[in-house]
Each structure stands twice: as C-alpha cells, then as structure tokens.
Amino acid sequence: MDTDDKDVRRKFVQFWEVFFQSSAQFRGALVSAHCFFDKVWQGTGLSPALTECDVKHLYPLDSRFPYRSAQGLAVSNCYSRTAVDSRDQFLSARFHALLPQIVAEYRDAFIDQLRCVHFLGMAGNEAMMLYPSQHKRLYAENVQSIAGEVRGIQAGFGDFRFNAPTPANLPPLLAVYANKVESLLQTVDETSIHCLVSFAQYYFALLHPFYERCGRTSEELMYLLFERVGFGWRYISATGDRSSSLAHERMTLINRAAEGFNRKIAGYFGLPSEGIRKTPDIYRAVTAKYFAPQYPGIYADELPRPFYYQHPQQEVIDAYHFLMESLLLDEIMGFSLQQPYPHIMRLGEHLREAGEQVYQGYAMPSAWGRELHSVLAGMAE
C-alpha cells in the first residue's frame, strides 16, 4: 500500500480518527494489515473486518521443550562486566559444542531448539548476566523463571528503537515465525541460506521473545540454522565476543532496518516519515496529529527517558501495538527466499561477505565432548 499517496494517507487519517474514539475494541486483536484495511476500504464495518481478519486463534504456540530452571530468580544480582564477558564466552563455547545434539534432539521443532539455546545461556546464570535495572524490573513484574520462557511482560529492542509485541500476541506471532522458518528450511540452499539466517535473526530481534539475552540468542540462532542445513560455519560471534567489529556492523544493520520499519508504521498512521527513527518518535507524532489539545501538556518538557512501554494517552499505545503487530505479521508471513525484502538482502550480503572474509570452521576442544542431557540434568522437568 502506497502510504505516500495523498488519498491513501487521507483514508488512514480518517480511520485513526474513528479508531481513537473507541480503541478498546481493538486491544488484543491480531490482524493481517492487508486483510483488515482492504476490508475497511471496501466498506466493511470496523467490527466485521476485525472479526474476519483476526488470526490469533489460528496460530497456537506449540512447544514441547520440557525443562524449567530448578531455581527462581535470585534475590539480588552480582553484575560485573568482566565476569559477564568471561561467563558469556564459556556459555558460547558450550553452546557450540552441544549444537549438533540440540539440532538432533529437537529436529523439526525450531521453537524448541530456540528455547533450548536460550535455556543453556540463562539457566543458573541470571544473577550474573542481568543488569541491576533488568533484575529490578523483572522482580517488580513478579517474574520468577527466565530460562527458555516466552516472556509475559512488555519488552523493547535496541535502546527505544522498537517496542516489541505485547505478551498477548507474542505466542501467535512466535508460532507464525517458527512455522515460517521451518517452511523456508525445506527449500533453502547454499545460495539462499544467508537470507534465511538473516530473516530469522532480524525478526527474532523484533519479536524479542525472551525476557533477556535475546541479542546473544539471536546470534546463536544463526549457527543453529547453519547446522540445520548442514553447514558448520561459525563467524560474527563464534567465540562469544560480541564486541567484535562484525557483531557491531550487523547490529547497526539490524537497527537501521528497525528504524525503516518504524517509518513504515508512521506511514500507516498517515504521518510523514521525516524525523521518525525510534518508537517514541512515533508516539510523539501520533499525539501531535490525533491528540493536539493534549499534546502541549504531555510534551511540555523534554523527558529524560521518552515514553516507551506506557504513554499518558493509552489510545496511542493501543494504536501502536494494533498496527505494528499487524504489519509484523504480514512481513513474516509474506517473506520468500525468491524475493527477499531489501533489508533482509542487505543483512544476507553482510553475512555472506563476512563468511568469505572471516570464515571460522570453529572447532571445540575435546574437553567439551559432553552430552546435552548431562548439561540439562540439573534442571527440573
């Protein structure tokens, strides 16, 4: 849909003016943007269009990963940058050694493999791996278990760059994502593998499905997919060194793609894309456009931390999640390896070039010849 077209933009403005009169009915719905807006433009009422296009019930999250951490979140954490770096490299090395076993144990169950990867990184390490602010927030939200658990609180990605899907709609979106990756694995080859891996990493970052350690897990899922396809490639963060130039380059590309997605969201709000980079930019522009009388009071002063998970005008949050989740659903469902999106092609080319320049056939020391279940043995099932 061409949101730069004046007539299209006018239609969107008219829709949001109606939406904001009664936004509660849209809260928790998960629709295809293409389906919903097409029906609205064709004259279908908002409620019938919402009913017909809501797909949440079609995608239940099916996961059989059986493990839970045997201990809850520690009362206090002992975060130390040096200790974290050391522990992170240890965990990364263990992950690479166990990777073939993870793939074999949970074959054809991408969501279970992801949960296992995250579990191996977090279980028993929460006290050391969390920033004090992260730890405090999880405690405030009464989160008891982290490792491998799909989050049940609101989360964000990339320093206010993207406010991730709501807990209510995360499971179906995660199911759509996992199903899509599984289907792409059926047709991928050596030419398209870099686009598949980049698709999986980018949309994992936007979904941000776990409480913490999503960035580290997003890099490890690259190696998970290479292993699934039969390539033993290890680069970018092969040794757990996330401070490498390649890791920084890749995160910059992902951040830029997320900013492009934010500008797409702004277009669907009937807003110009100028000045839109992060989610708070969208909130501010939506408030100025649709809540002009309230705007001066809400943005009277520059906030030290911009509105992100919450906003004084609840309708702004409702609208953002309704639109963002619908566009995210369509992007994930509509992706193909034959015609990958431009931002995925850029990420794919980066991965291909990095592999050619800094290929690492990463070999683990023989001391790491451990069984997956021996590592998981201390965890409660």
N, C-alpha and C positions, 0 to 999 in steps of 0.2 A: 504494500500500500504506500503510495507516494505522499508522505506527510508534508512535503514541501509545496504540494498543490494547494492553492488558496481555498478551493471548495472543500477538499478533504479536511483541511485544518479547521474550517468553519464548522463542519459536521462534528468533528471531535470536540470542539468547544461547546457546541450545543449539547452533546451527550454528557460531558462532565458537569455542565450546569444542572442537568437533571440528576445525575449521579449524586452530587453533593447535597441535594435536597433530602435524600434518604439513602445514605451509603451503607447502613447496617445490613440491608438485604444481600449485599454483595460480599460481606465479610465471610471468609472461609470457603468461598466458591473457587473452583479451579476450572477455568475455561480455556479453550483454544481462542486466541485473539482473532484469528482469521474467521473461525466459525461465528463467534459472537458478534463482531462488528459487521460482518456481511449480513447477518440476520437482522440486526438493528437497522442497517441502512435500507434493507428490503421492506421495512415497515413492521416487522415483528415487534411486539411489545417487549420491554426490558425483561420482565419476569419469564415469559415463554422462551426468549432467547437464552436466558440464564439457565433455565431448566434443560433445554435441548443441548447446550454446549458444555455443561458442567461434566467433566470427565473423571472427577476424583474417585468415584466408585468403581471405575473400570480398571484401576491400577493399584491393587493392594500390594503392599511390600511383603515379599515372601523371602524370608531369610531363615536358614537352619543352622547358622553358626551358634554352637551351643555354650560357649564359655562366658563366664562373668568373672570379674575380679573378685578374689576372695576377701579383699579388704576394701573399705569405703575410702572416701576422700579424707586425707589426713587433716587433723585439726589445724595445723599450721604447716607452711611450706618452708623450704630452705633454699630458695632460688639463688643460684650463683652462676654467672655467665661461664666461668671456667669449668665448673662441674657439669653444667648442661652440655657444653661443647664436647667434653670427654664422654659423657654418657650417650650423647646423640651418635657419636661415631661408633661406640660399642653396639648400640642398638641397630644402626645401619649395617654394620658388619654381620651381625647375627641374622638380620633380615635377608641379606644377600645369600648367606649360606643356606637358609631354610627355604628360599624362594621356590626351587623346583618341587619341594614337598608341599608347599602351600598350594601350588597350582594343581598338583596331583590329588591332594586331599579334597579340594573343593572345585574340582573340574566342572566347567559349565555352570558355575554359580558365581558370577563376578561380584555380586554384593557380599557374599560370604567371604570371598577372598579379600575384598577391601576391609571388611570388619576384622578379619584375622590380622592383616597388615597393621591396622591401627591399634589393635589389641596388643600386638607384640611391642609396639612403641610406647604405649601408655601404661599398661597394667603394672602396678607396683612402682611406677616412676613419677606419679603425679606430684608428689611432694617436691621433687627436684625440678621437674620440667615446666611448672606453671609460674608465670609472673605473679607477684603478690596481688596485683589488681585482678588477674584472671581467677586466682584462687578465691579472693574475696567475693567476686561476683558469683561464682559457682556456689559458694556457701550461702550467699544471700538468696539464690534461686532454689536452694534446697536440693542441689544435685549431689547424689551420693556415689554414683558409678559413672565412669567416663570411658574406660577402655572398650572400644568396639561398639559403643552405644550410640545409636542415632539420637541426635540432640533433641531436647524438648523445650529449649529456651531460644529466644531470638539471638541471632549471631550476625556478625558482619565480616566483610572481607576487605583487606587491603586499605587500612587506615581511612575509614569512612568512604572507601571507593564504591562499595556495593553493599547494600543491606540484604542479606541472604533471605531465602524463602521462609515463611512462617512455619513453626512447628506443625501446624495443622495440615499444611500442604507439602511439607518436605517428604513424607513417606511416598505418596503417589508420584511426585516428581523424581524421587530417587529410584522408584521402580521403573519409570519410563526411561530414565538414564541408563540403568543397569541392563534393561532389556535391549536398548539401542546398541550399547557396546557389545552385548552378546551377538546380536544380529550382524553387526559390522565385522566381527571376528570370523564369520562364516565366509566372507568374500575378500578379506584383506590379503595383500601380497606384499612383496618386498618393495614395490613401488609406492603403495599407499599406506604402509604401516606408520610412517611418520605423521600423516594426517590423522589416522585413527588414534594414535597415542596422544597427539595434541588436542584433539576433540575431547578425549576422556579427561585429560588434565585440566583443560580450561573450564569445562562445565562442572567438574568436581569442585574446582575452586569457587565457582559462583554458587553452587548448591551448599557448600560448606557443611557437609552432613554431620560432622562430629563436633564435640564440644571444643576441643583444642587439638593442636598438632595436625591440622588439615593441610598446611603448606608442605610439611615434611611428607605426609602421606600422599599428597598429590604428585610428588616427585617419585616416590616409591612405586606408585601405580604404573608409572611409565615402564619400569623394569618388569613389573608383573605382566603387562601386556606383551612386551617383547618376549618374555618367557612363554606365554601362552601360544605365541605364533612360532616359537622355536628359535628365536634369536637370543644369543647370550650377551647382548650389548649392555654396557654399563658406562654411562657418561652423564654429565651435568652435575650430579651429586653422588657419584658412585661410592664415595667413601664417607658420606655423611657431612662433607664440607660444603655447607650451604653458603659460605662466604665466597665461593669461587666466582670468577667473573662470568662464567657461563650461567650459573644459577641466577646471578643478578640480571644478566641480559634477558633471560627467559621470564623472570618475574616482571621486568619492565614491559615486555611484550604483552604479557597477560594483563597487566594493569592498564595498558593503553587500549586493549580490546574491551576491557570492562568499562572504560570511560566512553568508548564508542557505543557500547550497549546503553549506557546512561543517556547519551544524546538521542538514541533511537527511542527510548522511553519518553524523553521530553517531547519529541515529535508527535507521539501518540497522545500527549496531553494538549496538543495544539500550541506548543511553545516553540520558539526559536531555539536552536541548539547552541548558540553563542553563550559562552560562559558556563556551560554545563560540563563538569568533569566527574564530580562525586555525588553521591546520593543527597547530601544536604543541599547541594545546588538545585536539585530537582524540587525538594521540599520548599525551598525559598521561592523559586519561580512559580510553583503551583499556588503558594499562598498569595503572592503578589497578584496573580491573574484571577484567582477564583474567590479569594477572601480579602479583597482590597481594604475593607473597613478595619479588619483585624490586623492587617499586616504591620502598621506602624507600632502597635503595642507589642507584637510578638518579636519583631526585629528592631526594637528601639535601640538596643546596644549590640555590638559585636560580641557574640558568645565565645568564651574561651574554648568550649567544645561544642560544635554545632549539633543541632538536633539530629538524631540518628535512629535509635530504636523507638523513640517516642517523639511526640510533637504536640504542642498545646491545642492544635486543631486536629482532633482524632480522624476526621474525614480525610486529611492529607495522607495519613498512614494507611488508612483503608484503601484509598485510591491507588497509592503507590504499589502496594502488595498485589492488589487485584490485577493491575496492568502488568507489572514486572513479571509475576508468575505466569501470566497467560502468554507473554512474549517468549519467556524462557522455555515454556512447554513447547511452543511451536518451533523454536530454534532446535531444540533437542530432537523432536520427532521428525523434523523436516531435513535433517542433515543427511548427506550422502557422500560417499567417497568419490563418486564420479564428478560431482560438482560441489566441492567443499567451499565453505564460506571463506571470504578473503582473509579474515583474521586467523582462521584455522590454517589456511595455506601458509601464511607468514610464520606461524608457530611451527608448522611442519617443515618448512625450509630451514628454519633455525636449527631444528633437531637434526635434520639430515646433514647440514653443513658442520654442525658440532661433532657429529659422529665421524665424519670423514677426517676432521682435523684432530680430534682428541679422543679417538676410539680407545676404549679400555675393555679388553677381554678380562673382566675383573675376576681374578682367582682368589678364593678364600684359603687361609691357612688350614692345614689338615686338622688342627685342633678344633675347628668349627664343624666337624662332621657329627653333628648332633641330630637327634630325631625331633621332629616338630612336637610330637606329643610329650616328649620329655621336658620340653620347654614350657608346654602348656599344663604340665601335670600338677603344678601347684595351684592351679586356678579352679574355682568352683564351677561345676557344670549344672 
